[in-house]
């Protein structure tokens, strides 16, 4: 019984990581498509909504949105 329970826990943990990876990839792609003239709050709100409409839960939406915007803002700072 313990082996089955442990296997299930491992599968669920990997599924969550894969889910976050997919959401982050989708957020990065969508962030590139957003207009650069939008303010930061609007970009955040639109990315979050985009992910939420695709069924991701709040935590995944927040993490993926933050990752996409952090990477996006890092690209804009380079000369």
LONU-620582 format. One record per residue: x, y, z of N, C-alpha, C in turn; residue in one letter; residue number from 1. Coordinates in Angstrom, 3 decimals, always signed. Atoms other than C-alpha are relative to their C-alpha. Example, Ala and Ser with C-alpha at 12.3 -4.5 7.8 and 13.67 -1.06 7.14 Angstrom:
REM residues 2
site n_px->+0.890 | n_py->-1.190 | n_pz->+0.000 | ca_px->+12.300 | ca_py->-4.500 | ca_pz->+7.800 | c_px->+0.900 | c_py->+1.200 | c_pz->+0.000 | resn->A | resi->1;
site n_px->-0.820 | n_py->-1.190 | n_pz->-0.060 | ca_px->+13.670 | ca_py->-1.060 | ca_pz->+7.140 | c_px->-0.770 | c_py->+1.090 | c_pz->+0.730 | resn->S | resi->2;
END
This chain:
REM residues 79
site n_px->+0.822 | n_py->-1.195 | n_pz->+0.000 | ca_px->+0.000 | ca_py->+0.000 | ca_pz->+0.000 | c_px->+0.867 | c_py->+1.261 | c_pz->+0.000 | resn->X | resi->1;
site n_px->-0.858 | n_py->-1.180 | n_pz->-0.068 | ca_px->+2.794 | ca_py->+2.452 | ca_pz->+0.854 | c_px->+0.665 | c_py->+0.289 | c_pz->-1.343 | resn->X | resi->2;
site n_px->-0.618 | n_py->-0.192 | n_pz->+1.298 | ca_px->+4.472 | ca_py->+1.894 | ca_pz->-2.498 | c_px->-0.957 | c_py->+0.643 | c_pz->-0.988 | resn->X | resi->3;
site n_px->+1.003 | n_py->-0.564 | n_pz->+0.888 | ca_px->+1.272 | ca_py->+2.721 | ca_pz->-4.332 | c_px->-0.277 | c_py->+1.448 | c_pz->+0.365 | resn->X | resi->4;
site n_px->+0.250 | n_py->-1.361 | n_pz->-0.472 | ca_px->+0.650 | ca_py->+5.790 | ca_pz->-2.214 | c_px->+1.180 | c_py->+0.914 | c_pz->-0.327 | resn->X | resi->5;
site n_px->-1.186 | n_py->-0.791 | n_pz->+0.318 | ca_px->+4.226 | ca_py->+6.986 | ca_pz->-2.684 | c_px->+0.081 | c_py->+0.266 | c_pz->-1.500 | resn->X | resi->6;
site n_px->-0.019 | n_py->-0.171 | n_pz->+1.453 | ca_px->+4.010 | ca_py->+6.427 | ca_pz->-6.438 | c_px->-1.014 | c_py->+1.043 | c_pz->-0.444 | resn->X | resi->7;
site n_px->+1.031 | n_py->-0.980 | n_pz->+0.335 | ca_px->+0.801 | ca_py->+8.426 | ca_pz->-6.598 | c_px->+0.460 | c_py->+1.413 | c_pz->+0.370 | resn->X | resi->8;
site n_px->-0.489 | n_py->-1.311 | n_pz->-0.441 | ca_px->+2.386 | ca_py->+11.295 | ca_pz->-4.630 | c_px->+1.067 | c_py->+0.527 | c_pz->-0.956 | resn->X | resi->9;
site n_px->-1.048 | n_py->-0.405 | n_pz->+0.937 | ca_px->+5.373 | ca_py->+11.356 | ca_pz->-6.983 | c_px->-0.611 | c_py->+0.425 | c_pz->-1.333 | resn->X | resi->10;
site n_px->+0.662 | n_py->-0.354 | n_pz->+1.260 | ca_px->+3.142 | ca_py->+11.359 | ca_pz->-10.071 | c_px->-0.715 | c_py->+1.346 | c_pz->+0.103 | resn->X | resi->11;
site n_px->+0.700 | n_py->-1.275 | n_pz->-0.189 | ca_px->+1.068 | ca_py->+14.222 | ca_pz->-8.657 | c_px->+0.983 | c_py->+1.164 | c_pz->+0.065 | resn->X | resi->12;
site n_px->-1.008 | n_py->-1.060 | n_pz->-0.100 | ca_px->+4.193 | ca_py->+16.243 | ca_pz->-7.838 | c_px->+0.548 | c_py->+0.346 | c_pz->-1.382 | resn->X | resi->13;
site n_px->-0.511 | n_py->-0.256 | n_pz->+1.352 | ca_px->+5.539 | ca_py->+15.836 | ca_pz->-11.374 | c_px->-1.071 | c_py->+0.630 | c_pz->-0.884 | resn->X | resi->14;
site n_px->+1.097 | n_py->-0.582 | n_pz->+0.781 | ca_px->+2.129 | ca_py->+16.670 | ca_pz->-12.839 | c_px->-0.126 | c_py->+1.489 | c_pz->+0.301 | resn->X | resi->15;
site n_px->+0.068 | n_py->-1.411 | n_pz->-0.367 | ca_px->+2.104 | ca_py->+19.962 | ca_pz->-10.904 | c_px->+1.139 | c_py->+0.786 | c_pz->-0.628 | resn->X | resi->16;
site n_px->-1.153 | n_py->-0.671 | n_pz->+0.606 | ca_px->+5.587 | ca_py->+20.851 | ca_pz->-12.148 | c_px->-0.230 | c_py->+0.157 | c_pz->-1.495 | resn->X | resi->17;
site n_px->+0.270 | n_py->-0.054 | n_pz->+1.438 | ca_px->+4.590 | ca_py->+20.010 | ca_pz->-15.722 | c_px->-1.080 | c_py->+1.038 | c_pz->-0.295 | resn->X | resi->18;
site n_px->+1.076 | n_py->-0.968 | n_pz->+0.169 | ca_px->+1.430 | ca_py->+22.092 | ca_pz->-15.345 | c_px->+0.547 | c_py->+1.424 | c_pz->+0.087 | resn->X | resi->19;
site n_px->-0.598 | n_py->-1.329 | n_pz->-0.145 | ca_px->+3.436 | ca_py->+25.095 | ca_pz->-14.143 | c_px->+0.897 | c_py->+0.322 | c_pz->-1.193 | resn->X | resi->20;
site n_px->-0.860 | n_py->-0.217 | n_pz->+1.178 | ca_px->+5.938 | ca_py->+24.653 | ca_pz->-16.986 | c_px->-0.825 | c_py->+0.367 | c_pz->-1.226 | resn->X | resi->21;
site n_px->+0.863 | n_py->-0.299 | n_pz->+1.152 | ca_px->+3.143 | ca_py->+24.605 | ca_pz->-19.566 | c_px->-0.635 | c_py->+1.383 | c_pz->+0.130 | resn->X | resi->22;
site n_px->+0.608 | n_py->-1.313 | n_pz->-0.212 | ca_px->+1.460 | ca_py->+27.651 | ca_pz->-18.022 | c_px->+1.023 | c_py->+1.107 | c_pz->-0.205 | resn->X | resi->23;
site n_px->-1.051 | n_py->-1.001 | n_pz->+0.156 | ca_px->+4.749 | ca_py->+29.549 | ca_pz->-17.902 | c_px->+0.364 | c_py->+0.179 | c_pz->-1.474 | resn->X | resi->24;
site n_px->-0.294 | n_py->-0.094 | n_pz->+1.433 | ca_px->+5.491 | ca_py->+28.734 | ca_pz->-21.546 | c_px->-1.112 | c_py->+0.762 | c_pz->-0.730 | resn->X | resi->25;
site n_px->+1.125 | n_py->-0.704 | n_pz->+0.619 | ca_px->+1.998 | ca_py->+29.921 | ca_pz->-22.538 | c_px->+0.026 | c_py->+1.482 | c_pz->+0.360 | resn->X | resi->26;
site n_px->-0.065 | n_py->-1.395 | n_pz->-0.437 | ca_px->+2.440 | ca_py->+33.105 | ca_pz->-20.488 | c_px->+1.116 | c_py->+0.753 | c_pz->-0.718 | resn->X | resi->27;
site n_px->-1.105 | n_py->-0.630 | n_pz->+0.737 | ca_px->+5.797 | ca_py->+33.846 | ca_pz->-22.134 | c_px->-0.421 | c_py->+0.315 | c_pz->-1.433 | resn->X | resi->28;
site n_px->+0.436 | n_py->-0.197 | n_pz->+1.382 | ca_px->+4.296 | ca_py->+33.395 | ca_pz->-25.582 | c_px->-1.018 | c_py->+1.137 | c_pz->-0.083 | resn->X | resi->29;
site n_px->+1.026 | n_py->-1.050 | n_pz->+0.005 | ca_px->+1.302 | ca_py->+35.594 | ca_pz->-24.747 | c_px->+0.602 | c_py->+1.359 | c_pz->+0.335 | resn->X | resi->30;
site n_px->-0.637 | n_py->-1.268 | n_pz->-0.381 | ca_px->+3.517 | ca_py->+38.264 | ca_pz->-23.126 | c_px->+0.691 | c_py->+0.636 | c_pz->-1.206 | resn->X | resi->31;
site n_px->-0.649 | n_py->-0.524 | n_pz->+1.203 | ca_px->+5.458 | ca_py->+38.605 | ca_pz->-26.379 | c_px->-1.018 | c_py->+0.589 | c_pz->-0.970 | resn->X | resi->32;
site n_px->+1.043 | n_py->-0.473 | n_pz->+0.918 | ca_px->+2.158 | ca_py->+39.149 | ca_pz->-28.234 | c_px->-0.717 | c_py->+1.251 | c_pz->+0.507 | resn->X | resi->33;
site n_px->+0.656 | n_py->-1.186 | n_pz->-0.548 | ca_px->+0.937 | ca_py->+41.899 | ca_pz->-25.891 | c_px->+0.681 | c_py->+1.272 | c_pz->-0.486 | resn->X | resi->34;
site n_px->-0.531 | n_py->-1.289 | n_pz->+0.453 | ca_px->+1.382 | ca_py->+45.495 | ca_pz->-26.953 | c_px->+1.011 | c_py->+0.543 | c_pz->+1.009 | resn->X | resi->35;
site n_px->-1.009 | n_py->-0.547 | n_pz->-0.917 | ca_px->+4.542 | ca_py->+47.042 | ca_pz->-25.495 | c_px->-0.422 | c_py->+1.334 | c_pz->+0.624 | resn->X | resi->36;
site n_px->+0.445 | n_py->-1.282 | n_pz->-0.553 | ca_px->+2.625 | ca_py->+50.265 | ca_pz->-24.832 | c_px->-0.888 | c_py->-0.166 | c_pz->+1.227 | resn->X | resi->37;
site n_px->+0.844 | n_py->+0.231 | n_pz->-1.170 | ca_px->+0.503 | ca_py->+48.627 | ca_pz->-22.110 | c_px->+0.802 | c_py->+0.202 | c_pz->+1.281 | resn->X | resi->38;
site n_px->-0.688 | n_py->-0.154 | n_pz->-1.287 | ca_px->+1.337 | ca_py->+49.538 | ca_pz->-18.522 | c_px->+0.123 | c_py->-1.370 | c_pz->+0.682 | resn->X | resi->39;
site n_px->-0.324 | n_py->+1.270 | n_pz->-0.654 | ca_px->+2.628 | ca_py->+46.835 | ca_pz->-16.178 | c_px->-1.231 | c_py->-0.672 | c_pz->+0.599 | resn->X | resi->40;
site n_px->+1.185 | n_py->+0.585 | n_pz->-0.634 | ca_px->-0.658 | ca_py->+46.329 | ca_pz->-14.318 | c_px->-0.942 | c_py->-0.609 | c_pz->-1.042 | resn->X | resi->41;
site n_px->+0.862 | n_py->+0.523 | n_pz->+1.065 | ca_px->-2.625 | ca_py->+45.856 | ca_pz->-17.549 | c_px->+0.585 | c_py->-1.280 | c_pz->-0.588 | resn->X | resi->42;
site n_px->-0.664 | n_py->+1.206 | n_pz->+0.508 | ca_px->-0.059 | ca_py->+43.349 | ca_pz->-18.845 | c_px->-0.207 | c_py->-1.155 | c_pz->+0.976 | resn->X | resi->43;
site n_px->+0.177 | n_py->+1.027 | n_pz->-1.034 | ca_px->-0.270 | ca_py->+41.440 | ca_pz->-15.542 | c_px->-1.438 | c_py->-0.523 | c_pz->-0.007 | resn->X | resi->44;
site n_px->+1.414 | n_py->+0.381 | n_pz->-0.029 | ca_px->-4.072 | ca_py->+41.435 | ca_pz->-15.548 | c_px->-0.371 | c_py->-0.831 | c_pz->-1.231 | resn->X | resi->45;
site n_px->+0.322 | n_py->+0.728 | n_pz->+1.229 | ca_px->-4.290 | ca_py->+40.270 | ca_pz->-19.167 | c_px->+0.648 | c_py->-1.383 | c_pz->-0.038 | resn->X | resi->46;
site n_px->-0.653 | n_py->+1.309 | n_pz->-0.042 | ca_px->-1.740 | ca_py->+37.485 | ca_pz->-18.716 | c_px->-0.700 | c_py->-0.931 | c_pz->+0.978 | resn->X | resi->47;
site n_px->+0.683 | n_py->+0.811 | n_pz->-1.007 | ca_px->-3.438 | ca_py->+36.267 | ca_pz->-15.555 | c_px->-1.344 | c_py->-0.482 | c_pz->-0.548 | resn->X | resi->48;
site n_px->+1.293 | n_py->+0.368 | n_pz->+0.564 | ca_px->-6.851 | ca_py->+36.308 | ca_pz->-17.258 | c_px->+0.117 | c_py->-1.034 | c_pz->-1.107 | resn->X | resi->49;
site n_px->-0.259 | n_py->+0.946 | n_pz->+1.086 | ca_px->-5.464 | ca_py->+34.487 | ca_pz->-20.286 | c_px->+0.183 | c_py->-1.411 | c_pz->+0.560 | resn->X | resi->50;
site n_px->-0.262 | n_py->+1.308 | n_pz->-0.600 | ca_px->-4.211 | ca_py->+31.643 | ca_pz->-18.078 | c_px->-1.223 | c_py->-0.529 | c_pz->+0.747 | resn->X | resi->51;
site n_px->+1.178 | n_py->+0.420 | n_pz->-0.769 | ca_px->-7.292 | ca_py->+31.571 | ca_pz->-15.844 | c_px->-1.090 | c_py->-0.538 | c_pz->-0.924 | resn->X | resi->52;
site n_px->+1.005 | n_py->+0.472 | n_pz->+0.954 | ca_px->-9.564 | ca_py->+31.195 | ca_pz->-18.866 | c_px->+0.347 | c_py->-1.367 | c_pz->-0.582 | resn->X | resi->53;
site n_px->-0.419 | n_py->+1.311 | n_pz->+0.478 | ca_px->-7.550 | ca_py->+28.155 | ca_pz->-19.861 | c_px->-0.026 | c_py->-1.050 | c_pz->+1.105 | resn->X | resi->54;
site n_px->+0.234 | n_py->+0.975 | n_pz->-1.066 | ca_px->-8.298 | ca_py->+26.502 | ca_pz->-16.518 | c_px->+1.086 | c_py->-0.146 | c_pz->+1.035 | resn->X | resi->55;
site n_px->-1.048 | n_py->+0.096 | n_pz->-1.020 | ca_px->-5.127 | ca_py->+27.062 | ca_pz->-14.521 | c_px->-0.502 | c_py->+0.621 | c_pz->+1.298 | resn->X | resi->56;
site n_px->+0.449 | n_py->-0.543 | n_pz->-1.278 | ca_px->-5.675 | ca_py->+27.650 | ca_pz->-10.817 | c_px->+0.781 | c_py->+1.261 | c_pz->+0.367 | resn->X | resi->57;
site n_px->-0.554 | n_py->-1.297 | n_pz->-0.391 | ca_px->-4.786 | ca_py->+30.870 | ca_pz->-9.010 | c_px->+1.518 | c_py->-0.042 | c_pz->+0.203 | resn->X | resi->58;
site n_px->-1.434 | n_py->+0.080 | n_pz->-0.289 | ca_px->-1.352 | ca_py->+29.764 | ca_pz->-7.777 | c_px->+0.842 | c_py->-0.150 | c_pz->-1.256 | resn->X | resi->59;
site n_px->-0.724 | n_py->+0.215 | n_pz->+1.251 | ca_px->-0.224 | ca_py->+28.546 | ca_pz->-11.181 | c_px->-0.041 | c_py->+1.268 | c_pz->-0.849 | resn->X | resi->60;
site n_px->+0.123 | n_py->-1.248 | n_pz->+0.766 | ca_px->-1.563 | ca_py->+31.709 | ca_pz->-12.856 | c_px->+0.954 | c_py->+1.061 | c_pz->+0.532 | resn->X | resi->61;
site n_px->-0.872 | n_py->-1.021 | n_pz->-0.598 | ca_px->+0.318 | ca_py->+33.940 | ca_pz->-10.422 | c_px->+1.470 | c_py->-0.299 | c_pz->-0.272 | resn->X | resi->62;
site n_px->-1.407 | n_py->+0.351 | n_pz->+0.205 | ca_px->+3.613 | ca_py->+32.041 | ca_pz->-10.684 | c_px->+0.410 | c_py->+0.166 | c_pz->-1.460 | resn->X | resi->63;
site n_px->-0.329 | n_py->-0.089 | n_pz->+1.423 | ca_px->+3.518 | ca_py->+31.826 | ca_pz->-14.471 | c_px->+0.001 | c_py->+1.455 | c_pz->-0.468 | resn->X | resi->64;
site n_px->+0.062 | n_py->-1.412 | n_pz->+0.364 | ca_px->+2.488 | ca_py->+35.485 | ca_pz->-14.839 | c_px->+1.231 | c_py->+0.741 | c_pz->+0.515 | resn->X | resi->65;
site n_px->-1.177 | n_py->-0.658 | n_pz->-0.573 | ca_px->+5.245 | ca_py->+36.647 | ca_pz->-12.499 | c_px->+1.271 | c_py->-0.380 | c_pz->-0.752 | resn->X | resi->66;
site n_px->-1.195 | n_py->+0.448 | n_pz->+0.731 | ca_px->+7.845 | ca_py->+34.545 | ca_pz->-14.331 | c_px->+0.072 | c_py->+0.653 | c_pz->-1.378 | resn->X | resi->67;
site n_px->+0.010 | n_py->-0.582 | n_pz->+1.343 | ca_px->+6.784 | ca_py->+35.819 | ca_pz->-17.751 | c_px->+0.305 | c_py->+1.488 | c_pz->+0.037 | resn->X | resi->68;
site n_px->-0.230 | n_py->-1.443 | n_pz->-0.078 | ca_px->+6.749 | ca_py->+39.460 | ca_pz->-16.681 | c_px->+1.405 | c_py->+0.325 | c_pz->+0.491 | resn->X | resi->69;
site n_px->-1.369 | n_py->-0.223 | n_pz->-0.476 | ca_px->+10.063 | ca_py->+39.192 | ca_pz->-14.834 | c_px->+0.992 | c_py->-0.177 | c_pz->-1.147 | resn->X | resi->70;
site n_px->-0.889 | n_py->+0.238 | n_pz->+1.139 | ca_px->+11.755 | ca_py->+37.733 | ca_pz->-17.911 | c_px->-0.180 | c_py->+1.080 | c_pz->-1.054 | resn->X | resi->71;
site n_px->+0.297 | n_py->-1.026 | n_pz->+0.995 | ca_px->+10.046 | ca_py->+40.259 | ca_pz->-20.174 | c_px->+0.616 | c_py->+1.337 | c_pz->+0.395 | resn->X | resi->72;
site n_px->-0.556 | n_py->-1.275 | n_pz->-0.442 | ca_px->+11.127 | ca_py->+43.233 | ca_pz->-18.069 | c_px->+1.518 | c_py->-0.035 | c_pz->-0.022 | resn->X | resi->73;
site n_px->-1.445 | n_py->+0.133 | n_pz->+0.082 | ca_px->+14.671 | ca_py->+41.887 | ca_pz->-17.983 | c_px->+0.499 | c_py->+0.247 | c_pz->-1.408 | resn->X | resi->74;
site n_px->-0.398 | n_py->-0.208 | n_pz->+1.388 | ca_px->+14.796 | ca_py->+41.934 | ca_pz->-21.784 | c_px->-0.044 | c_py->+1.467 | c_pz->-0.384 | resn->X | resi->75;
site n_px->+0.160 | n_py->-1.410 | n_pz->+0.347 | ca_px->+13.633 | ca_py->+45.567 | ca_pz->-21.948 | c_px->+1.125 | c_py->+0.866 | c_pz->+0.578 | resn->X | resi->76;
site n_px->-1.026 | n_py->-0.798 | n_pz->-0.664 | ca_px->+16.434 | ca_py->+46.772 | ca_pz->-19.638 | c_px->+1.353 | c_py->-0.073 | c_pz->-0.699 | resn->X | resi->77;
site n_px->-1.289 | n_py->+0.140 | n_pz->+0.652 | ca_px->+19.243 | ca_py->+45.604 | ca_pz->-21.886 | c_px->+0.140 | c_py->+1.031 | c_pz->-1.107 | resn->X | resi->78;
site n_px->-0.196 | n_py->-1.026 | n_pz->+1.028 | ca_px->+20.728 | ca_py->+48.346 | ca_pz->-24.109 | c_px->+0.204 | c_py->-0.570 | c_pz->-1.370 | resn->X | resi->79;
END
